[in-house]
Amino acid sequence: MDALEAMLAEREIGRMIVDYAAANDAGDWDAVAATYVEDGRMSRPTAPDAFIEGRAAILVAFNARPPRITRHIVANIRVDVSDETACATSQILLFTAAGQPPLVGSYHDKLVKTPHGWRFTERRGSLDFA
């Protein structure tokens, strides 16, 4: 992968991370689940060691959530690309309409390039401040 291809991959992955947050806020669970490979896994920042395994299970977990109004702010996205795989980190700030204090957290992502673009193989969330 040359420097231009790496920059394009970094940009595509960064955009996917931002789009993930937007889809999450919109309650578009199909779009959220579509960012994972079939056997991908994720953990929420509030439960970093409780992985949900598989795209279908991720979709079920998001569909099971009670409706809520949220806004995720994503910052400090850093992407390292190595041919067909990548790692990314980002910080999140979550606001909810329920009047709870904002949550500050991080995501540590592993990705793979697929015929449909970059997809998460693992997305591990954590809270930075308990």
N, C-alpha and C positions, 0 to 999 in steps of 0.2 A: 504494500500500500504506500503510495507516494504522499507527499505533504498535502497536496490539494485534496486527495481522496480522504485523508485523515481529517482535514478541516471540515469537509462536507459531512463526514460521519459524525463528528462532534456536534455539528449544527443540527443534524437530523435527530440525534439522541436528545440534545437539549430541548428541542422543540417538542419531542414526544413527552418529556418529563413535564413541561408546561401544559401540554394538551391533556395529559393524565389528570393534572390538578383541575383543569377546567371541566373535564368530563365528570370528575368526582363531584364537583360543586353543582353540576347540572343534573346529577342523578342518572347519568347515562352509563349504566353499569355494563351494557354490552360493549361500549367503546373502551371502558376501563379494562375489562377482561380481555379484549382483543389485543392489548399491548403485551400480553404474555404469550410465550410459547405454550404448546399444549400441556407440557409437564412442568410449567413454571410454578414458582411458589412465592408467596408474599407473607409478610408479617406487618401488622399495623404498629405505628409508633407506640401506642399504649400497651402493646403486648409483643415486644420484639422477638421473643423466643417461641411464640406460638404460631408456627408457619401454617398457612393454608396451602395445600398441595394440589396443583392442577388447575388449568384454566376454568374447567367446569365448576370445580369447588369454589374458586374465587368468585365466579359469577353468582353462585348460590349464596355465598357469604354476603356479598354486597346487596343482593336482592332481599336478604333477610333483615337488613338494617331498617330501623324505623325512619320515616321521612324526617329530614332536618334541613335547615338552611345553613350553609357553610360557605366560607371563602378561604381557600388555601393560597397563600402567598409563597412563591418558590424563589429562592435566591441562591447565589454562590454555587451555581451548577458547575461541576468540574468533571470532564470526561477524558478518559484515557483509552485510546483505541489501539488494538493490536490485530490487524488483519480482519478476521471474521468475528472477533469477540471484543468486548469493551467492559470497562468498569466506570461507574459514575457515582458521584456524591452530590447531595444537594441539601439545603436547609429549608425547612418549612415553618410557616407561621399560620396557625389555624384559628380562624374566628368562627364562632357559632352564634346564631341568633338567640340561643337559649340563655344568654347572659353570663355564660361561664367565662372565666379569664382565658385569654388566648394561650394556646399551647405552642411551644417552640420545640422543633424536632429536626431529625436528620433522616435521610434515606441513603442507604448504601446499595447500589444496584449492580447486577451482573447482567450483561446483554449478549445477544448473538445476532448476527446478520442472517436474515432469512430471505426467501424469494419475495416476501411481502414487506421487506424493510427490517429495521432493527426491532427486536422484541426482548422483553425482560425474561431472563431465566430465573432470576431471583431479585426480589425487592424487599429489603429489610429496613423497617422503620424503627426509630427509637426516639425517646423524648430526651431533650438536652437538659431540661430543668423539670425536676419532679414537682 
